[in-house]
């Protein structure tokens, strides 16, 4: 069976999903129709539930037919839509349905019955309609799911001499989220397309087709959806070409509900799985995401569930998804107030902190590219225990307007730091507190990183990364030249590498952007092995994010980055973290070649994608992110700096 994916809105899909899973059988007493509605023209059908099935409602704990139940029978003749009304019975779940209309039902492959039938309205509006070979059932307006009850359409095949054995078209997936972000408005389930499994119903030529252009509105009283009569499902032979996207609108959920221990629970109607695994109907993959008020979606970061079994008339509970919560605290400096004042916490003043590096487990070094005057480009220190900020040493060895202290790294008792404006690498001796002009290298170098004893320097304006074997005094070679790459811009592009980090396997990850011209710029991350070969790239390329909405999360070839991809770090969880323009992005992967890499915005980006409390407003578009670094003694804490002149502590709760 083909497996494609579901589109548009849960509302509509629920009905569609329902239609796709039913099968059938039926015993019938039938008197041929005549020219009037005399007793001799009465047609009766006996309906029951297939073994293991449940009805959509129950009385006293027993699933039973109700006195107001109706079914619609579709036959293969031209007038083959007929409503049968409940007329009694229901012993052991069996009931009699009667029709006194002129319509004659026939049997065979094209005859089946749908429950429940909507009988309000007049003329054709009360019956299924066939439009261009598609059956448009008329179903009830509202369906509801809750634990112990799966309410969805049912289908049965109409055959002579057998009971009308109704089966549900599908089951439900129970999805529970905890710590749901305040700006999250929708839960979405992307599922493989399932062609209507109507073989048992004898309707082999029909497949499910869903318009899916509405949403299912979440409520606290169980799950359900209102079905707009204009958007009921179609059963149609159809070539599906996209994903089914089942959407649950959770915008009505309060802050208390989003953060409660119970979380938010939604019931997602699905057909049975498209494939069999160990003789069970399963979905090979379901992607469960969130969407936000600005239209952005969070792929990959929430849940990808494989081999999920969906049974007819049953609810499949998924393990609760507890979203990560981040607490953000400004620990030094004050937003939008710059300076060089040494003090404690908010009384301290910072100015253009470009890089972060741990001196020891308690003290964080801050490299500052601007100061009180052109001769002061200071190395400063933040103590995480006392929140004190102090100046360690002046890194400007000469009074020069071009001094621009950038990112550095501590290695072997020396702190190596870039002076971008003078194309220098300086060293600060942690024991003697002396600064040395160590080497001239590149054109606008941005950062220096070590892999073992080898030093790597990113030279932005030369489009190169240099390798210095054994350290700064070793042989210099070009580790990688980005100048010849086509990142997607066609108007005199110049590729600029900016930041670099190494992963646990020794691969270098380098952020690269091409210069702005008449064409859009591109921003990507290159993964390069120790021999200087490109392992993979992360980022769509060819476009630049001009706003938060354009910063797209997703798979490596779908995600987009913005300008100011300045700070790149390996996290203690093995993920790569990026300090970007007004956002912190997280890149996860399990494949060694990064072929399954996924980019997720965890803070900022205009949407507060993941639940955050505290100074989240400090991550805004107008102030580019500069660097990010994890606490060496606490894997749940990282520090972040941007151009708002503050240092922020982020705690992963």
Order of alpha helices (4+ residues) and beta strands (2+ residues): alpha-beta-beta-beta-beta-beta-beta-beta-beta-beta-beta-beta-beta-beta-beta-beta-beta-beta-beta-beta-beta-beta-alpha-beta-beta-beta-beta-beta-beta-beta-beta-beta-beta-beta-beta-beta-beta-beta-beta-beta-beta-beta-beta-beta-beta-beta-beta-beta-beta-beta-beta-beta-beta-beta-beta-beta-beta
